[in-house]
Each structure stands twice: as C-alpha cells, then as structure tokens.
Amino acid sequence: MKNGKNPTLKHKQAIKAARLNPDNWLVFKIESDRIHIIHRYSDTTKTVFMEG
C-alpha cells in the first residue's frame, strides 16, 4: 500500500467533482494539474484532474 495523506480542502473539492466520496480517499501523489488518490480500504488507485 502506498502511504496516503489526508486531502486538503482543494483536493476534497476535486475528488467530489469526480463524483467520489472524499472521506474514503487519500492523496499519495500531487502533480501540477492532477492528484493521484488511493482508496482507504480497497487500495484502488485513481487519477483526478484539478482545475485552476
């Protein structure tokens, strides 16, 4: 499992915009235009694009 961190408010907004529940996801990699997240329980990974 990758070591994820709790998402910030901007990360939570991006996760919510991707129709995911931000309470169930951790951030493990941050890039300039996207964040990589991992599910707290199932270790599923996804990439979410951030605006701005």
PyMOL Python script that loads the backbone (N, CA, C, O; Angstrom):
from pymol import cmd

cmd.read_pdbstr("""\
ATOM      1  N   MET A   1       0.844  -1.181   0.000  1.00  0.00           N
ATOM      2  CA  MET A   1       0.000   0.000   0.000  1.00  0.00           C
ATOM      3  C   MET A   1       0.882   1.234   0.000  1.00  0.00           C
ATOM      4  O   MET A   1       1.911   1.278   0.673  1.00  0.00           O
ATOM      5  N   LYS A   2       0.469   2.232  -0.759  1.00  0.00           N
ATOM      6  CA  LYS A   2       1.185   3.496  -0.784  1.00  0.00           C
ATOM      7  C   LYS A   2       0.780   4.312   0.427  1.00  0.00           C
ATOM      8  O   LYS A   2      -0.340   4.179   0.920  1.00  0.00           O
ATOM      9  N   ASN A   3       1.673   5.147   0.907  1.00  0.00           N
ATOM     10  CA  ASN A   3       1.382   5.960   2.075  1.00  0.00           C
ATOM     11  C   ASN A   3       0.610   7.207   1.651  1.00  0.00           C
ATOM     12  O   ASN A   3       1.195   8.150   1.117  1.00  0.00           O
ATOM     13  N   GLY A   4      -0.670   7.213   1.881  1.00  0.00           N
ATOM     14  CA  GLY A   4      -1.502   8.343   1.509  1.00  0.00           C
ATOM     15  C   GLY A   4      -1.629   9.343   2.635  1.00  0.00           C
ATOM     16  O   GLY A   4      -1.480   9.005   3.809  1.00  0.00           O
ATOM     17  N   LYS A   5      -1.910  10.595   2.258  1.00  0.00           N
ATOM     18  CA  LYS A   5      -2.125  11.673   3.214  1.00  0.00           C
ATOM     19  C   LYS A   5      -3.564  12.148   3.096  1.00  0.00           C
ATOM     20  O   LYS A   5      -4.205  11.968   2.061  1.00  0.00           O
ATOM     21  N   ASN A   6      -4.062  12.752   4.155  1.00  0.00           N
ATOM     22  CA  ASN A   6      -5.411  13.297   4.117  1.00  0.00           C
ATOM     23  C   ASN A   6      -5.488  14.423   3.088  1.00  0.00           C
ATOM     24  O   ASN A   6      -4.563  15.230   2.996  1.00  0.00           O
ATOM     25  N   PRO A   7      -6.564  14.494   2.320  1.00  0.00           N
ATOM     26  CA  PRO A   7      -6.681  15.538   1.310  1.00  0.00           C
ATOM     27  C   PRO A   7      -6.988  16.898   1.937  1.00  0.00           C
ATOM     28  O   PRO A   7      -7.665  16.991   2.961  1.00  0.00           O
ATOM     29  N   THR A   8      -6.469  17.955   1.295  1.00  0.00           N
ATOM     30  CA  THR A   8      -6.774  19.313   1.715  1.00  0.00           C
ATOM     31  C   THR A   8      -8.151  19.697   1.170  1.00  0.00           C
ATOM     32  O   THR A   8      -8.799  18.901   0.489  1.00  0.00           O
ATOM     33  N   LEU A   9      -8.589  20.909   1.470  1.00  0.00           N
ATOM     34  CA  LEU A   9      -9.905  21.353   1.008  1.00  0.00           C
ATOM     35  C   LEU A   9      -9.981  21.373  -0.513  1.00  0.00           C
ATOM     36  O   LEU A   9     -10.986  20.946  -1.081  1.00  0.00           O
ATOM     37  N   LYS A  10      -8.936  21.861  -1.184  1.00  0.00           N
ATOM     38  CA  LYS A  10      -8.929  21.886  -2.655  1.00  0.00           C
ATOM     39  C   LYS A  10      -8.926  20.479  -3.220  1.00  0.00           C
ATOM     40  O   LYS A  10      -9.576  20.217  -4.233  1.00  0.00           O
ATOM     41  N   HIS A  11      -8.203  19.568  -2.579  1.00  0.00           N
ATOM     42  CA  HIS A  11      -8.198  18.176  -3.032  1.00  0.00           C
ATOM     43  C   HIS A  11      -9.577  17.559  -2.851  1.00  0.00           C
ATOM     44  O   HIS A  11     -10.053  16.836  -3.726  1.00  0.00           O
ATOM     45  N   LYS A  12     -10.223  17.840  -1.717  1.00  0.00           N
ATOM     46  CA  LYS A  12     -11.560  17.296  -1.476  1.00  0.00           C
ATOM     47  C   LYS A  12     -12.552  17.790  -2.515  1.00  0.00           C
ATOM     48  O   LYS A  12     -13.420  17.035  -2.954  1.00  0.00           O
ATOM     49  N   GLN A  13     -12.431  19.052  -2.911  1.00  0.00           N
ATOM     50  CA  GLN A  13     -13.328  19.597  -3.931  1.00  0.00           C
ATOM     51  C   GLN A  13     -13.111  18.909  -5.268  1.00  0.00           C
ATOM     52  O   GLN A  13     -14.076  18.631  -5.980  1.00  0.00           O
ATOM     53  N   ALA A  14     -11.864  18.628  -5.622  1.00  0.00           N
ATOM     54  CA  ALA A  14     -11.570  17.934  -6.875  1.00  0.00           C
ATOM     55  C   ALA A  14     -12.077  16.499  -6.836  1.00  0.00           C
ATOM     56  O   ALA A  14     -12.595  16.001  -7.835  1.00  0.00           O
ATOM     57  N   ILE A  15     -11.935  15.828  -5.694  1.00  0.00           N
ATOM     58  CA  ILE A  15     -12.422  14.452  -5.555  1.00  0.00           C
ATOM     59  C   ILE A  15     -13.943  14.424  -5.641  1.00  0.00           C
ATOM     60  O   ILE A  15     -14.519  13.539  -6.273  1.00  0.00           O
ATOM     61  N   LYS A  16     -14.585  15.391  -5.006  1.00  0.00           N
ATOM     62  CA  LYS A  16     -16.039  15.471  -5.051  1.00  0.00           C
ATOM     63  C   LYS A  16     -16.531  15.775  -6.461  1.00  0.00           C
ATOM     64  O   LYS A  16     -17.575  15.270  -6.873  1.00  0.00           O
ATOM     65  N   ALA A  17     -15.785  16.600  -7.213  1.00  0.00           N
ATOM     66  CA  ALA A  17     -16.146  16.914  -8.594  1.00  0.00           C
ATOM     67  C   ALA A  17     -16.056  15.675  -9.484  1.00  0.00           C
ATOM     68  O   ALA A  17     -16.734  15.593 -10.509  1.00  0.00           O
ATOM     69  N   ALA A  18     -15.221  14.716  -9.092  1.00  0.00           N
ATOM     70  CA  ALA A  18     -15.101  13.456  -9.833  1.00  0.00           C
ATOM     71  C   ALA A  18     -16.141  12.435  -9.374  1.00  0.00           C
ATOM     72  O   ALA A  18     -16.060  11.258  -9.729  1.00  0.00           O
ATOM     73  N   ARG A  19     -17.113  12.887  -8.587  1.00  0.00           N
ATOM     74  CA  ARG A  19     -18.211  12.059  -8.084  1.00  0.00           C
ATOM     75  C   ARG A  19     -17.731  10.929  -7.189  1.00  0.00           C
ATOM     76  O   ARG A  19     -18.242   9.811  -7.254  1.00  0.00           O
ATOM     77  N   LEU A  20     -16.738  11.232  -6.347  1.00  0.00           N
ATOM     78  CA  LEU A  20     -16.231  10.278  -5.369  1.00  0.00           C
ATOM     79  C   LEU A  20     -16.411  10.877  -3.981  1.00  0.00           C
ATOM     80  O   LEU A  20     -16.504  12.095  -3.830  1.00  0.00           O
ATOM     81  N   ASN A  21     -16.461  10.023  -2.976  1.00  0.00           N
ATOM     82  CA  ASN A  21     -16.598  10.471  -1.603  1.00  0.00           C
ATOM     83  C   ASN A  21     -15.204  10.785  -1.045  1.00  0.00           C
ATOM     84  O   ASN A  21     -14.389   9.875  -0.894  1.00  0.00           O
ATOM     85  N   PRO A  22     -14.916  12.058  -0.737  1.00  0.00           N
ATOM     86  CA  PRO A  22     -13.566  12.406  -0.281  1.00  0.00           C
ATOM     87  C   PRO A  22     -13.176  11.784   1.058  1.00  0.00           C
ATOM     88  O   PRO A  22     -11.991  11.718   1.385  1.00  0.00           O
ATOM     89  N   ASP A  23     -14.153  11.330   1.831  1.00  0.00           N
ATOM     90  CA  ASP A  23     -13.843  10.700   3.111  1.00  0.00           C
ATOM     91  C   ASP A  23     -13.186   9.333   2.942  1.00  0.00           C
ATOM     92  O   ASP A  23     -12.545   8.834   3.868  1.00  0.00           O
ATOM     93  N   ASN A  24     -13.342   8.725   1.765  1.00  0.00           N
ATOM     94  CA  ASN A  24     -12.811   7.380   1.533  1.00  0.00           C
ATOM     95  C   ASN A  24     -11.494   7.357   0.764  1.00  0.00           C
ATOM     96  O   ASN A  24     -10.983   6.279   0.461  1.00  0.00           O
ATOM     97  N   TRP A  25     -10.931   8.529   0.439  1.00  0.00           N
ATOM     98  CA  TRP A  25      -9.753   8.575  -0.416  1.00  0.00           C
ATOM     99  C   TRP A  25      -8.618   9.325   0.256  1.00  0.00           C
ATOM    100  O   TRP A  25      -8.843  10.280   1.000  1.00  0.00           O
ATOM    101  N   LEU A  26      -7.380   8.879  -0.015  1.00  0.00           N
ATOM    102  CA  LEU A  26      -6.167   9.525   0.473  1.00  0.00           C
ATOM    103  C   LEU A  26      -5.320   9.945  -0.724  1.00  0.00           C
ATOM    104  O   LEU A  26      -5.337   9.282  -1.761  1.00  0.00           O
ATOM    105  N   VAL A  27      -4.585  11.039  -0.585  1.00  0.00           N
ATOM    106  CA  VAL A  27      -3.730  11.545  -1.660  1.00  0.00           C
ATOM    107  C   VAL A  27      -2.330  10.979  -1.473  1.00  0.00           C
ATOM    108  O   VAL A  27      -1.746  11.104  -0.396  1.00  0.00           O
ATOM    109  N   PHE A  28      -1.778  10.348  -2.536  1.00  0.00           N
ATOM    110  CA  PHE A  28      -0.423   9.811  -2.414  1.00  0.00           C
ATOM    111  C   PHE A  28       0.553  10.447  -3.386  1.00  0.00           C
ATOM    112  O   PHE A  28       1.759  10.237  -3.253  1.00  0.00           O
ATOM    113  N   LYS A  29       0.077  11.225  -4.371  1.00  0.00           N
ATOM    114  CA  LYS A  29       0.976  11.916  -5.282  1.00  0.00           C
ATOM    115  C   LYS A  29       0.271  13.151  -5.820  1.00  0.00           C
ATOM    116  O   LYS A  29      -0.893  13.091  -6.215  1.00  0.00           O
ATOM    117  N   ILE A  30       0.994  14.282  -5.832  1.00  0.00           N
ATOM    118  CA  ILE A  30       0.424  15.538  -6.308  1.00  0.00           C
ATOM    119  C   ILE A  30       1.265  16.029  -7.479  1.00  0.00           C
ATOM    120  O   ILE A  30       2.483  16.166  -7.365  1.00  0.00           O
ATOM    121  N   GLU A  31       0.611  16.292  -8.598  1.00  0.00           N
ATOM    122  CA  GLU A  31       1.260  16.890  -9.755  1.00  0.00           C
ATOM    123  C   GLU A  31       0.623  18.251  -9.987  1.00  0.00           C
ATOM    124  O   GLU A  31      -0.315  18.623  -9.281  1.00  0.00           O
ATOM    125  N   SER A  32       1.114  18.989 -10.955  1.00  0.00           N
ATOM    126  CA  SER A  32       0.624  20.352 -11.150  1.00  0.00           C
ATOM    127  C   SER A  32      -0.844  20.404 -11.558  1.00  0.00           C
ATOM    128  O   SER A  32      -1.560  21.313 -11.139  1.00  0.00           O
ATOM    129  N   ASP A  33      -1.307  19.459 -12.358  1.00  0.00           N
ATOM    130  CA  ASP A  33      -2.683  19.519 -12.840  1.00  0.00           C
ATOM    131  C   ASP A  33      -3.542  18.328 -12.410  1.00  0.00           C
ATOM    132  O   ASP A  33      -4.709  18.244 -12.791  1.00  0.00           O
ATOM    133  N   ARG A  34      -2.990  17.424 -11.636  1.00  0.00           N
ATOM    134  CA  ARG A  34      -3.767  16.261 -11.202  1.00  0.00           C
ATOM    135  C   ARG A  34      -3.246  15.723  -9.872  1.00  0.00           C
ATOM    136  O   ARG A  34      -2.116  15.997  -9.467  1.00  0.00           O
ATOM    137  N   ILE A  35      -4.098  14.955  -9.211  1.00  0.00           N
ATOM    138  CA  ILE A  35      -3.690  14.285  -7.978  1.00  0.00           C
ATOM    139  C   ILE A  35      -3.970  12.799  -8.138  1.00  0.00           C
ATOM    140  O   ILE A  35      -4.930  12.401  -8.799  1.00  0.00           O
ATOM    141  N   HIS A  36      -3.137  12.005  -7.538  1.00  0.00           N
ATOM    142  CA  HIS A  36      -3.305  10.560  -7.546  1.00  0.00           C
ATOM    143  C   HIS A  36      -3.820  10.178  -6.167  1.00  0.00           C
ATOM    144  O   HIS A  36      -3.233  10.544  -5.149  1.00  0.00           O
ATOM    145  N   ILE A  37      -4.922   9.440  -6.145  1.00  0.00           N
ATOM    146  CA  ILE A  37      -5.560   9.081  -4.880  1.00  0.00           C
ATOM    147  C   ILE A  37      -5.656   7.573  -4.743  1.00  0.00           C
ATOM    148  O   ILE A  37      -5.660   6.836  -5.728  1.00  0.00           O
ATOM    149  N   ILE A  38      -5.734   7.136  -3.496  1.00  0.00           N
ATOM    150  CA  ILE A  38      -5.847   5.709  -3.195  1.00  0.00           C
ATOM    151  C   ILE A  38      -7.000   5.535  -2.211  1.00  0.00           C
ATOM    152  O   ILE A  38      -7.166   6.334  -1.289  1.00  0.00           O
ATOM    153  N   HIS A  39      -7.790   4.490  -2.411  1.00  0.00           N
ATOM    154  CA  HIS A  39      -8.927   4.223  -1.538  1.00  0.00           C
ATOM    155  C   HIS A  39      -8.438   3.727  -0.185  1.00  0.00           C
ATOM    156  O   HIS A  39      -7.494   2.940  -0.111  1.00  0.00           O
ATOM    157  N   ARG A  40      -9.066   4.178   0.864  1.00  0.00           N
ATOM    158  CA  ARG A  40      -8.631   3.837   2.227  1.00  0.00           C
ATOM    159  C   ARG A  40      -8.683   2.339   2.513  1.00  0.00           C
ATOM    160  O   ARG A  40      -7.831   1.821   3.235  1.00  0.00           O
ATOM    161  N   TYR A  41      -9.658   1.648   1.965  1.00  0.00           N
ATOM    162  CA  TYR A  41      -9.895   0.252   2.347  1.00  0.00           C
ATOM    163  C   TYR A  41      -9.543  -0.753   1.265  1.00  0.00           C
ATOM    164  O   TYR A  41      -9.044  -1.834   1.577  1.00  0.00           O
ATOM    165  N   SER A  42      -9.786  -0.428   0.000  1.00  0.00           N
ATOM    166  CA  SER A  42      -9.585  -1.409  -1.061  1.00  0.00           C
ATOM    167  C   SER A  42      -8.277  -1.225  -1.829  1.00  0.00           C
ATOM    168  O   SER A  42      -7.968  -2.041  -2.697  1.00  0.00           O
ATOM    169  N   ASP A  43      -7.497  -0.174  -1.538  1.00  0.00           N
ATOM    170  CA  ASP A  43      -6.229   0.114  -2.204  1.00  0.00           C
ATOM    171  C   ASP A  43      -6.356   0.357  -3.704  1.00  0.00           C
ATOM    172  O   ASP A  43      -5.379   0.211  -4.440  1.00  0.00           O
ATOM    173  N   THR A  44      -7.545   0.725  -4.161  1.00  0.00           N
ATOM    174  CA  THR A  44      -7.749   1.099  -5.550  1.00  0.00           C
ATOM    175  C   THR A  44      -7.172   2.490  -5.796  1.00  0.00           C
ATOM    176  O   THR A  44      -7.364   3.393  -4.982  1.00  0.00           O
ATOM    177  N   THR A  45      -6.469   2.669  -6.906  1.00  0.00           N
ATOM    178  CA  THR A  45      -5.903   3.979  -7.208  1.00  0.00           C
ATOM    179  C   THR A  45      -6.644   4.627  -8.374  1.00  0.00           C
ATOM    180  O   THR A  45      -7.132   3.940  -9.271  1.00  0.00           O
ATOM    181  N   LYS A  46      -6.723   5.948  -8.349  1.00  0.00           N
ATOM    182  CA  LYS A  46      -7.334   6.729  -9.421  1.00  0.00           C
ATOM    183  C   LYS A  46      -6.566   8.028  -9.579  1.00  0.00           C
ATOM    184  O   LYS A  46      -5.838   8.454  -8.683  1.00  0.00           O
ATOM    185  N   THR A  47      -6.744   8.656 -10.751  1.00  0.00           N
ATOM    186  CA  THR A  47      -6.167   9.964 -11.011  1.00  0.00           C
ATOM    187  C   THR A  47      -7.296  10.948 -11.189  1.00  0.00           C
ATOM    188  O   THR A  47      -8.225  10.698 -11.957  1.00  0.00           O
ATOM    189  N   VAL A  48      -7.227  12.077 -10.483  1.00  0.00           N
ATOM    190  CA  VAL A  48      -8.261  13.104 -10.540  1.00  0.00           C
ATOM    191  C   VAL A  48      -7.604  14.379 -11.052  1.00  0.00           C
ATOM    192  O   VAL A  48      -6.553  14.781 -10.553  1.00  0.00           O
ATOM    193  N   PHE A  49      -8.218  15.013 -12.042  1.00  0.00           N
ATOM    194  CA  PHE A  49      -7.695  16.253 -12.596  1.00  0.00           C
ATOM    195  C   PHE A  49      -8.202  17.431 -11.772  1.00  0.00           C
ATOM    196  O   PHE A  49      -9.374  17.492 -11.401  1.00  0.00           O
ATOM    197  N   MET A  50      -7.296  18.364 -11.493  1.00  0.00           N
ATOM    198  CA  MET A  50      -7.645  19.562 -10.735  1.00  0.00           C
ATOM    199  C   MET A  50      -7.744  20.738 -11.694  1.00  0.00           C
ATOM    200  O   MET A  50      -6.983  20.831 -12.657  1.00  0.00           O
ATOM    201  N   GLU A  51      -8.678  21.629 -11.427  1.00  0.00           N
ATOM    202  CA  GLU A  51      -8.833  22.827 -12.226  1.00  0.00           C
ATOM    203  C   GLU A  51      -8.149  23.992 -11.535  1.00  0.00           C
ATOM    204  O   GLU A  51      -8.056  24.027 -10.308  1.00  0.00           O
ATOM    205  N   GLY A  52      -7.675  24.935 -12.314  1.00  0.00           N
ATOM    206  CA  GLY A  52      -7.101  26.142 -11.733  1.00  0.00           C
ATOM    207  C   GLY A  52      -5.699  26.132 -11.835  1.00  0.00           C
ATOM    208  O   GLY A  52      -5.041  27.075 -11.395  1.00  0.00           O
TER     209      GLY A  52
END
""", "prot")
cmd.dss("prot")
cmd.show_as("cartoon", "prot")
cmd.util.cbc("prot")
cmd.orient("prot")
